[in-house]
Amino acid sequence: MTIPLDHTPFSSPFTGTGTRTGVVVSHGFTGSPHGVRDWARSLADAGYAVRMPLLPGHGTSWQELARTRWQDWHAALDAAYLELAGECEQVVVAGLSMGGALALRIAATRPVAGSVLVNPGLVIDDPRAPLAGILKFVLKSTPAIANDILKEGIDEGAYPRTPVAAAHELNRMFKDTVRLLPRITAPVRVYRSAVDHVVSDSSMVALRRGLTHAPLDVIRLENSYHVATMDNDAPEIFRGTAEFIRSLGAGGGPDAAHASQKDTADD
């Protein structure tokens, strides 16, 4: 069954009890809120305030994405964070792929209670990546990186082409985010697919190396590819995210979480 594409942002107020908690959710590169909508809705259903913006250049055309800078993507997510921070006692950041990197940037530059990442990207292994700043003048786009999903019949609604100019911006953002990782102190949970054809284990190596002051909890997904928020393991991600957030509200701050740190993957 095909799910109608919905690229619109999502917003929901806090309806739960206890600590007023907000969650900022970010989609990935060339994608849109469609790829993480069910994740955001599950958090809203759990009572958390949720903001899921449509990042600049996304949900329209790859040509428009080619005209944006990585600072535009970060600013959009930061604005969503600030909106929630103004009405909640604590904010958690969450993101898929590039959205995971953006979530880490917020965690490094703003007070957050924790971060939940699904197959976060921090490194581009393509040997052409360092040359993208030059290639963008002669090569406008490359084939899409979309729909790396094990479950049949699912469309994440990403662009059919990847703009080289935007890939150059993505590479710049990744490098700058890796530089910021040591600043993060709040707990980080990662859902990592055993098979991912988009983000390699180089990104997990960079994450482990950079998180020198934050506890890291990695959950391995055996039945999903890159876009795991729309894949077979999505229910596990949704349940686990709510559980992780509840643990933060129960006093599981950085120090408490570090004392019980676990790692269930062998990346």
DRENDO-1510 file (C-alpha; in Angstrom, 1 decimal, always signed):
<recs>
REC; n; res; u; v; w
REC; 1; MET; +0.0; +0.0; +0.0 .
REC; 2; THR; +1.5; +3.3; -1.1 .
REC; 3; ILE; +1.5; +6.1; +1.6 .
REC; 4; PRO; +0.6; +9.6; +0.1 .
REC; 5; LEU; +3.6; +11.9; +0.2 .
REC; 6; ASP; +3.4; +14.6; +2.8 .
REC; 7; HIS; +6.3; +17.1; +2.9 .
REC; 8; THR; +4.6; +19.5; +5.3 .
REC; 9; PRO; +6.1; +20.4; +8.8 .
REC; 10; PHE; +4.5; +18.8; +11.9 .
REC; 11; SER; +3.8; +20.5; +15.2 .
REC; 12; SER; +2.1; +19.2; +18.3 .
REC; 13; PRO; +1.7; +20.6; +21.9 .
REC; 14; PHE; +2.7; +18.9; +25.1 .
REC; 15; THR; -0.2; +16.8; +26.3 .
REC; 16; GLY; +1.5; +14.5; +28.8 .
REC; 17; THR; +2.1; +14.5; +32.5 .
REC; 18; GLY; +5.3; +15.1; +34.5 .
REC; 19; THR; +8.3; +17.0; +33.1 .
REC; 20; ARG; +7.2; +19.2; +30.1 .
REC; 21; THR; +9.4; +17.7; +27.4 .
REC; 22; GLY; +9.7; +18.7; +23.8 .
REC; 23; VAL; +11.3; +16.8; +20.9 .
REC; 24; VAL; +12.7; +18.4; +17.8 .
REC; 25; VAL; +12.8; +15.9; +14.8 .
REC; 26; SER; +14.8; +16.4; +11.7 .
REC; 27; HIS; +14.5; +14.6; +8.3 .
REC; 28; GLY; +17.5; +13.8; +6.1 .
REC; 29; PHE; +19.3; +15.1; +3.1 .
REC; 30; THR; +17.1; +15.4; -0.1 .
REC; 31; GLY; +14.2; +14.0; +2.0 .
REC; 32; SER; +11.4; +15.7; +3.8 .
REC; 33; PRO; +9.2; +15.3; +7.0 .
REC; 34; HIS; +7.5; +12.5; +5.2 .
REC; 35; GLY; +10.4; +10.1; +6.0 .
REC; 36; VAL; +10.1; +10.8; +9.8 .
REC; 37; ARG; +6.4; +11.7; +10.1 .
REC; 38; ASP; +5.4; +8.5; +11.8 .
REC; 39; TRP; +8.3; +8.9; +14.3 .
REC; 40; ALA; +7.2; +12.5; +15.1 .
REC; 41; ARG; +3.5; +11.4; +15.5 .
REC; 42; SER; +4.4; +8.6; +17.8 .
REC; 43; LEU; +6.1; +11.1; +20.1 .
REC; 44; ALA; +3.2; +13.4; +19.9 .
REC; 45; ASP; +0.9; +10.4; +20.8 .
REC; 46; ALA; +3.1; +9.8; +23.8 .
REC; 47; GLY; +2.3; +13.3; +25.0 .
REC; 48; TYR; +5.5; +15.1; +24.1 .
REC; 49; ALA; +5.6; +18.5; +22.4 .
REC; 50; VAL; +7.0; +18.0; +18.9 .
REC; 51; ARG; +8.4; +20.3; +16.2 .
REC; 52; MET; +9.4; +18.8; +12.9 .
REC; 53; PRO; +10.4; +21.5; +10.4 .
REC; 54; LEU; +10.7; +21.2; +6.6 .
REC; 55; LEU; +14.4; +22.2; +6.0 .
REC; 56; PRO; +15.1; +24.8; +3.4 .
REC; 57; GLY; +15.5; +23.5; -0.1 .
REC; 58; HIS; +13.7; +20.2; +0.7 .
REC; 59; GLY; +10.2; +19.1; -0.2 .
REC; 60; THR; +10.3; +21.1; -3.5 .
REC; 61; SER; +12.9; +20.4; -6.1 .
REC; 62; TRP; +16.6; +19.4; -6.2 .
REC; 63; GLN; +17.3; +22.6; -8.1 .
REC; 64; GLU; +16.1; +24.6; -5.1 .
REC; 65; LEU; +18.2; +22.5; -2.7 .
REC; 66; ALA; +21.2; +23.3; -4.8 .
REC; 67; ARG; +20.7; +27.0; -3.9 .
REC; 68; THR; +20.8; +26.5; -0.1 .
REC; 69; ARG; +23.7; +26.4; +2.4 .
REC; 70; TRP; +24.1; +24.1; +5.3 .
REC; 71; GLN; +23.7; +27.0; +7.6 .
REC; 72; ASP; +20.1; +27.4; +6.4 .
REC; 73; TRP; +19.3; +23.8; +7.4 .
REC; 74; HIS; +20.9; +24.3; +10.8 .
REC; 75; ALA; +19.0; +27.6; +11.4 .
REC; 76; ALA; +15.7; +26.0; +10.6 .
REC; 77; LEU; +16.2; +23.2; +13.2 .
REC; 78; ASP; +17.7; +25.7; +15.7 .
REC; 79; ALA; +14.5; +27.8; +15.4 .
REC; 80; ALA; +12.4; +24.8; +16.1 .
REC; 81; TYR; +14.5; +24.0; +19.2 .
REC; 82; LEU; +14.2; +27.6; +20.5 .
REC; 83; GLU; +10.4; +27.5; +20.1 .
REC; 84; LEU; +10.2; +24.3; +22.2 .
REC; 85; ALA; +12.7; +25.5; +24.7 .
REC; 86; GLY; +10.5; +28.5; +25.3 .
REC; 87; GLU; +7.6; +26.3; +26.4 .
REC; 88; CYS; +9.2; +23.1; +27.8 .
REC; 89; GLU; +11.3; +22.2; +30.7 .
REC; 90; GLN; +13.6; +20.1; +28.6 .
REC; 91; VAL; +14.2; +19.4; +24.9 .
REC; 92; VAL; +15.4; +16.3; +23.2 .
REC; 93; VAL; +16.8; +16.4; +19.6 .
REC; 94; ALA; +16.2; +13.6; +17.1 .
REC; 95; GLY; +17.1; +13.0; +13.5 .
REC; 96; LEU; +17.5; +10.6; +10.6 .
REC; 97; SER; +20.8; +10.5; +8.6 .
REC; 98; MET; +21.8; +14.2; +7.9 .
REC; 99; GLY; +19.1; +15.1; +10.4 .
REC; 100; GLY; +21.1; +13.1; +13.0 .
REC; 101; ALA; +24.1; +15.4; +12.3 .
REC; 102; LEU; +21.9; +18.5; +12.6 .
REC; 103; ALA; +20.6; +17.1; +15.9 .
REC; 104; LEU; +24.2; +16.6; +17.2 .
REC; 105; ARG; +24.9; +20.3; +16.2 .
REC; 106; ILE; +22.0; +21.4; +18.4 .
REC; 107; ALA; +23.2; +19.1; +21.2 .
REC; 108; ALA; +26.7; +20.7; +21.0 .
REC; 109; THR; +25.4; +24.3; +21.0 .
REC; 110; ARG; +22.2; +24.3; +23.0 .
REC; 111; PRO; +21.1; +22.8; +26.4 .
REC; 112; VAL; +19.4; +19.4; +25.6 .
REC; 113; ALA; +18.3; +16.5; +27.7 .
REC; 114; GLY; +19.5; +14.0; +25.1 .
REC; 115; SER; +19.7; +13.0; +21.5 .
REC; 116; VAL; +18.2; +10.1; +19.5 .
REC; 117; LEU; +19.7; +9.4; +16.1 .
REC; 118; VAL; +18.8; +7.0; +13.3 .
REC; 119; ASN; +21.7; +6.0; +11.0 .
REC; 120; PRO; +23.4; +9.5; +11.5 .
REC; 121; GLY; +25.7; +10.7; +8.8 .
REC; 122; LEU; +29.0; +12.4; +9.7 .
REC; 123; VAL; +31.4; +11.2; +6.9 .
REC; 124; ILE; +31.0; +11.0; +3.2 .
REC; 125; ASP; +33.1; +8.2; +1.8 .
REC; 126; ASP; +32.6; +9.1; -1.9 .
REC; 127; PRO; +36.1; +10.0; -3.2 .
REC; 128; ARG; +34.5; +12.8; -5.2 .
REC; 129; ALA; +33.3; +14.5; -2.0 .
REC; 130; PRO; +36.4; +16.7; -1.5 .
REC; 131; LEU; +36.1; +17.9; -5.1 .
REC; 132; ALA; +32.4; +18.7; -4.9 .
REC; 133; GLY; +33.1; +22.4; -4.5 .
REC; 134; ILE; +34.7; +22.4; -7.9 .
REC; 135; LEU; +32.5; +19.7; -9.6 .
REC; 136; LYS; +29.3; +21.7; -8.8 .
REC; 137; PHE; +30.3; +24.1; -11.6 .
REC; 138; VAL; +30.4; +21.4; -14.3 .
REC; 139; LEU; +28.2; +18.6; -12.8 .
REC; 140; LYS; +24.8; +19.8; -11.5 .
REC; 141; SER; +23.5; +16.5; -10.1 .
REC; 142; THR; +24.1; +12.8; -9.6 .
REC; 143; PRO; +21.7; +9.9; -9.3 .
REC; 144; ALA; +19.5; +9.8; -6.2 .
REC; 145; ILE; +20.4; +8.2; -2.9 .
REC; 146; ALA; +16.8; +7.7; -1.9 .
REC; 147; ASN; +14.6; +4.8; -0.8 .
REC; 148; ASP; +17.2; +2.6; +0.8 .
REC; 149; ILE; +14.4; +0.6; +2.5 .
REC; 150; LEU; +14.2; -3.1; +3.0 .
REC; 151; LYS; +10.4; -3.1; +3.4 .
REC; 152; GLU; +8.7; -3.4; +0.0 .
REC; 153; GLY; +6.4; -0.7; -1.5 .
REC; 154; ILE; +7.7; +2.2; +0.7 .
REC; 155; ASP; +8.7; +5.6; -0.8 .
REC; 156; GLU; +10.4; +8.1; +1.4 .
REC; 157; GLY; +9.6; +10.9; -1.1 .
REC; 158; ALA; +13.2; +12.1; -1.6 .
REC; 159; TYR; +14.5; +13.8; -4.7 .
REC; 160; PRO; +15.2; +11.8; -7.9 .
REC; 161; ARG; +18.6; +13.6; -8.2 .
REC; 162; THR; +21.2; +14.8; -5.7 .
REC; 163; PRO; +22.5; +18.3; -6.4 .
REC; 164; VAL; +26.3; +18.4; -6.2 .
REC; 165; ALA; +26.3; +21.9; -4.8 .
REC; 166; ALA; +24.2; +20.7; -1.9 .
REC; 167; ALA; +26.4; +17.6; -1.4 .
REC; 168; HIS; +29.3; +20.0; -1.1 .
REC; 169; GLU; +27.4; +21.9; +1.7 .
REC; 170; LEU; +26.6; +18.5; +3.4 .
REC; 171; ASN; +30.3; +17.6; +3.4 .
REC; 172; ARG; +31.2; +20.9; +4.9 .
REC; 173; MET; +28.5; +20.6; +7.6 .
REC; 174; PHE; +29.6; +17.1; +8.5 .
REC; 175; LYS; +33.2; +18.2; +9.0 .
REC; 176; ASP; +32.2; +21.1; +11.2 .
REC; 177; THR; +29.8; +18.9; +13.2 .
REC; 178; VAL; +32.6; +16.3; +13.9 .
REC; 179; ARG; +34.6; +19.2; +15.3 .
REC; 180; LEU; +31.8; +20.0; +17.8 .
REC; 181; LEU; +31.2; +16.5; +19.1 .
REC; 182; PRO; +33.4; +16.8; +22.2 .
REC; 183; ARG; +31.1; +19.6; +23.4 .
REC; 184; ILE; +28.2; +17.2; +23.8 .
REC; 185; THR; +27.5; +16.0; +27.4 .
REC; 186; ALA; +23.9; +14.8; +27.3 .
REC; 187; PRO; +23.1; +11.1; +26.6 .
REC; 188; VAL; +23.1; +10.0; +22.9 .
REC; 189; ARG; +21.1; +7.0; +21.7 .
REC; 190; VAL; +21.7; +5.7; +18.1 .
REC; 191; TYR; +19.7; +3.2; +16.1 .
REC; 192; ARG; +22.1; +1.7; +13.6 .
REC; 193; SER; +21.0; -0.6; +10.8 .
REC; 194; ALA; +23.1; -3.7; +10.2 .
REC; 195; VAL; +22.9; -3.0; +6.5 .
REC; 196; ASP; +23.0; +0.6; +5.3 .
REC; 197; HIS; +23.7; +1.4; +1.7 .
REC; 198; VAL; +23.9; +5.2; +2.3 .
REC; 199; VAL; +25.9; +5.9; +5.5 .
REC; 200; SER; +28.9; +3.7; +6.1 .
REC; 201; ASP; +30.4; +2.7; +9.5 .
REC; 202; SER; +32.9; +5.6; +9.0 .
REC; 203; SER; +30.2; +7.9; +10.5 .
REC; 204; MET; +29.9; +5.7; +13.6 .
REC; 205; VAL; +33.7; +5.6; +14.0 .
REC; 206; ALA; +33.7; +9.4; +13.9 .
REC; 207; LEU; +30.8; +9.6; +16.4 .
REC; 208; ARG; +32.5; +7.2; +18.9 .
REC; 209; ARG; +35.7; +9.1; +18.6 .
REC; 210; GLY; +34.2; +12.5; +19.0 .
REC; 211; LEU; +31.8; +11.8; +21.9 .
REC; 212; THR; +34.4; +12.1; +24.6 .
REC; 213; HIS; +32.1; +13.6; +27.3 .
REC; 214; ALA; +28.7; +12.0; +26.5 .
REC; 215; PRO; +27.3; +8.5; +27.1 .
REC; 216; LEU; +26.6; +6.6; +23.9 .
REC; 217; ASP; +24.0; +3.8; +23.6 .
REC; 218; VAL; +23.8; +2.0; +20.2 .
REC; 219; ILE; +20.9; -0.2; +19.3 .
REC; 220; ARG; +21.4; -2.5; +16.3 .
REC; 221; LEU; +18.6; -2.9; +13.8 .
REC; 222; GLU; +18.7; -6.2; +12.0 .
REC; 223; ASN; +15.7; -5.8; +9.7 .
REC; 224; SER; +16.0; -2.3; +8.2 .
REC; 225; TYR; +18.1; -0.4; +5.7 .
REC; 226; HIS; +19.0; +3.3; +5.9 .
REC; 227; VAL; +15.6; +4.9; +6.2 .
REC; 228; ALA; +14.8; +2.8; +9.2 .
REC; 229; THR; +12.0; +5.2; +10.4 .
REC; 230; MET; +9.9; +3.8; +7.5 .
REC; 231; ASP; +11.3; +0.3; +7.6 .
REC; 232; ASN; +10.5; -2.9; +9.4 .
REC; 233; ASP; +12.2; -1.8; +12.7 .
REC; 234; ALA; +10.3; +1.5; +12.9 .
REC; 235; PRO; +8.1; +0.3; +15.8 .
REC; 236; GLU; +11.2; -0.6; +17.8 .
REC; 237; ILE; +12.6; +2.9; +17.1 .
REC; 238; PHE; +9.3; +4.6; +18.1 .
REC; 239; ARG; +9.0; +2.6; +21.4 .
REC; 240; GLY; +12.6; +2.9; +22.2 .
REC; 241; THR; +12.7; +6.7; +21.7 .
REC; 242; ALA; +9.8; +7.2; +24.1 .
REC; 243; GLU; +11.5; +4.9; +26.6 .
REC; 244; PHE; +14.8; +6.8; +26.3 .
REC; 245; ILE; +13.0; +10.1; +26.9 .
REC; 246; ARG; +11.2; +8.8; +29.9 .
REC; 247; SER; +14.5; +7.7; +31.4 .
REC; 248; LEU; +15.8; +11.3; +31.0 .
REC; 249; GLY; +12.7; +12.7; +32.8 .
REC; 250; ALA; +13.3; +10.2; +35.6 .
REC; 251; GLY; +16.6; +11.8; +36.5 .
REC; 252; GLY; +18.6; +10.1; +33.9 .
REC; 253; GLY; +20.8; +13.1; +33.1 .
REC; 254; PRO; +24.3; +12.9; +31.8 .
REC; 255; ASP; +25.9; +11.7; +35.0 .
REC; 256; ALA; +23.3; +9.1; +35.8 .
REC; 257; ALA; +23.2; +7.8; +32.2 .
REC; 258; HIS; +27.0; +7.6; +32.1 .
REC; 259; ALA; +26.9; +5.3; +35.1 .
REC; 260; SER; +24.6; +2.9; +33.3 .
REC; 261; GLN; +26.1; +3.2; +29.8 .
REC; 262; LYS; +25.6; +0.3; +27.5 .
REC; 263; ASP; +26.5; -0.5; +23.9 .
REC; 264; THR; +24.6; -3.2; +22.1 .
REC; 265; ALA; +26.3; -2.9; +18.7 .
REC; 266; ASP; +29.6; -3.9; +17.3 .
REC; 267; ASP; +30.0; -1.1; +14.7 .
</recs>
